[in-house]
Amino acid sequence: MTLNAVLCGCGAMSKGWLRAIKETPALAAEIEVKGLVDVNPAAAEKLAEEFGLSGAVIGTDLADVIAKSKADIVFDVVIPTARFDVVSTALKARCHVLSEKPMATSLAEGAALIDLAAETGKVHAIIQNRRFISGVRRMRRFVESGAIGDITGIHCDFFLAPHFGGFREEMQNVLLLDMAIHTFDAARFVADKKPLAVYCVERNPKGSWYQHGASANATFEFADDVVFTYRGSWCAEGERTSWESQWRLVGSKGMLTWDGEEGFKAATAGEQPGLLHGFTPVEVPAPEHDEETHGHASVIASFVEAIETGKRPETASSDNIRSLAMVFCAIESAKTGKRIEISA
Ligand SMILES: NC(=O)c1ccc[n+]([C@@H]2O[C@H](COP(=O)([O-])OP(=O)(O)OC[C@H]3O[C@@H](n4cnc5c(N)ncnc54)[C@H](O)[C@@H]3O)[C@@H](O)[C@H]2O)c1
């Protein structure tokens, strides 16, 4: 089956999508990008030129380009504030939609889009690409194996200082909404537990070049007494952590640390007598399914599979809203100074 696609939002991230399709033979064979939409037509034209899409319909009106290119699917790579209109237009035009994160700028908008997807019977999934990487899959597999007993805590540190320019430096709650959602989603996936409540302190620290919320410190309560803590800053100059965060998983029998890159260390209790029993190293096996470790390409493949087989994609909006709820409840906690229950 060939799927006709319209890509809406031809900025920085759209190149990552088009590269993922081009470099993945199965996707390149199934997806034809027939239309490009951007409020700035020059951006669409430049993208068409860069990726050799000379035959693509180019325009500023999504509904019009969908009709002209007979689109089956819409790739939504616009800025978050434009997302609701873009996804609504695409679903109403009977297209399946794969959206960049975050899936909406509020929980009410997210819920409305889930309802619209259900009404139209179309697949609506979200690019939560950072759960589709080798390290995150490896942690999940390790937790599932029971090698460190039952998971009781997940602790993540994220300290970087990117100078993006553009919409991020203007937006509210920038770290929580634009970045922390990846780590929150990955923690929810690794623990395989429902998030229940959160307490969060958010700041825009001295020296920040963002307008709002460049740092956040959040403590989440997950089901079954699992605690997830996140400490992050996007204006922390100096020696940085990985973009995936630096992780420590605590289990009832041992711990795993991951530096967010290649470094995994796991151990259970040792057998030394005395105050501290030392430790016994444990191997952390590689992930089982290589095809689930290719970021954007893996999410796009899971979206295409859902269209073709009816199988629910892992990042279906109806599930992804739980990660969005982690973000919005953290924001509400930061605003009110209160512990907030997560109901999604
Ligand atoms: N998954 C990831 O790892 C990752 C990484 C970076 C960005 N993103 C997400 O990708 C999205 C886009 O980010 P970006 O960095 O490409 O931003 P960008 O500003 O570089 O590009 C956004 C593009 O959307 C266009 N646009 C805005 N409103 C539009 C509308 N109503 N209709 C059509 N086009 C419109 C803009 O003109 C611009 O060309 C954001 O949601 C961001 O959070 C995800």
The ligand as a Gaussian input file, in Angstrom:
#p B3LYP/6-31G(d) Opt

LIG

0 1
 N       10.709000      14.980000      18.797000
 C       11.782000      15.724000      18.910000
 O       12.855000      15.279000      19.287000
 C       11.667000      17.163000      18.539000
 C       12.814000      17.949000      18.365000
 C       12.634000      19.271000      17.953000
 C       11.355000      19.781000      17.766000
 N       10.261000      18.983000      17.988000
 C        8.891000      19.491000      17.842000
 O        8.646000      19.739000      16.461000
 C        7.735000      20.826000      16.329000
 C        8.343000      21.850000      15.386000
 O        9.571000      22.303000      15.925000
 P       10.710000      22.964000      15.007000
 O       11.942000      22.971000      15.831000
 O       10.717000      22.320000      13.651000
 O       10.124000      24.457000      14.873000
 P       10.426000      25.505000      13.713000
 O        9.998000      26.820000      14.242000
 O       11.812000      25.342000      13.177000
 O        9.431000      25.051000      12.542000
 C        8.030000      25.128000      12.626000
 C        7.480000      25.443000      11.239000
 O        6.057000      25.436000      11.334000
 C        5.570000      26.517000      10.546000
 N        4.223000      26.849000      11.007000
 C        3.856000      27.529000      12.118000
 N        2.504000      27.607000      12.188000
 C        2.030000      26.944000      11.107000
 C        0.716000      26.669000      10.648000
 N       -0.373000      27.076000      11.301000
 N        0.579000      25.970000       9.492000
 C        1.681000      25.559000       8.800000
 N        2.941000      25.805000       9.199000
 C        3.114000      26.477000      10.347000
 C        6.602000      27.625000      10.743000
 O        6.526000      28.614000       9.719000
 C        7.898000      26.819000      10.716000
 O        8.416000      26.706000       9.400000
 C        7.470000      21.341000      17.752000
 O        6.261000      20.782000      18.231000
 C        8.653000      20.813000      18.551000
 O        8.334000      20.591000      19.909000
 C       10.421000      17.700000      18.350000

